């Protein structure tokens, strides 16, 4: 499994570079895969940023999601975690985590949100017009439909090092109830939040 994860990470990095070559000079609405820094950046004024990630727990056949919303000053607003018994692949989980984060933003009435995922494959698929019959493509189609309805939602790629808040939430999700909303940040992400704005 560790070799598979390393191979996937390497492929995502390679795919990121290839997408840059293909789309240089072309603006893709609502989503972009680009070279990003290894640190978290605040969203622009009056926008929110939602970082999302997934964790796969093979030993218990479960998958968990985490997302964290911060304002343009970098302050924590809300977070959500979910977990479920599932045999989803990592890519399906990454896509589902993004879809759940978009639903969370809609539910809260937020209108200007940048969603960041550390899955270049998911971000690329969202901006692609190619559709397939797999479960992964079905989730991507749902995301694309949500983005059409929410013109001020954007999806961007971010490197894992800059996505540690969501990564930590996703990994910790199985230790809480199956669906949890945090009005105040849990202690497990406190240091990550500090690191991001320091």
FIDREN-406495 format. One record per residue (C-alpha): x, y, z. Coordinates in steps of 0.5 Angstrom, whole numbers, plus 500, padded with zeros to 3 digits. Example, Ala and Ser with C-alpha at 12.3 -4.5 7.8 and 13.67 -1.06 7.14 Angstrom:
2
525491516/527498514/
//
This chain:
198
500500500/506505502/509504495/502505491/501511495/508514493/507512486/500516486/504522489/509522484/504521478/500527481/506531481/508529474/501530472/501537475/507539471/503536464/497540466/501546466/504545459/497544456/494549459/499555459/495561458/488558458/484560464/479554466/473557470/472554477/478550477/486550476/492545477/498550478/505550481/503552488/507554494/509549500/505554505/498555506/496562503/490567506/484567501/483574498/479579501/471577502/473570500/473564504/478558503/476551505/481546505/479538504/482532505/481524505/484519509/483511508/483506514/484500510/484496517/477497519/475498511/473506512/474512509/474519513/474526510/476533513/475540511/476547515/474554513/478560514/476567513/481572509/485574515/486566516/482565522/478559523/471559522/468552522/470545520/467538519/469531519/465525516/467518516/464511513/465504512/467504505/471500500/472507496/479508492/483514495/481518488/474516490/475519497/478525495/473527490/467525495/471529500/471535495/463534494/462534501/466540503/462544497/455541500/458544507/459551504/452551500/449549507/452555511/450560505/457562503/458564496/465566495/469560497/476557494/476550495/483547496/485539495/492536495/489531489/492534482/488528479/481531482/482538481/484536473/478532473/473537475/476542470/476537464/470536460/471528459/466524463/466516464/462511467/466510473/464512481/469517481/467520474/460520477/462524483/466529479/460530475/456532481/462537483/462540476/454541477/455544484/460549481/455551475/450553480/455557485/459561480/464564486/466557488/473555485/477549486/485549486/490544487/495545493/501541496/500536502/505541506/500546505/494542507/496539513/490542517/485538513/490532512/490532520/482533521/481527516/486522519/483524526/475524524/474516526/475518533/469522533/462521531/461519524/459526522/462532526/461540525/466544529/464551531/471552535/477548532/479542535/486541539/489536534/489542529/491548533/499548531/497547524/493553524/498557528/503554523/499557517/499564519/505565522/
//
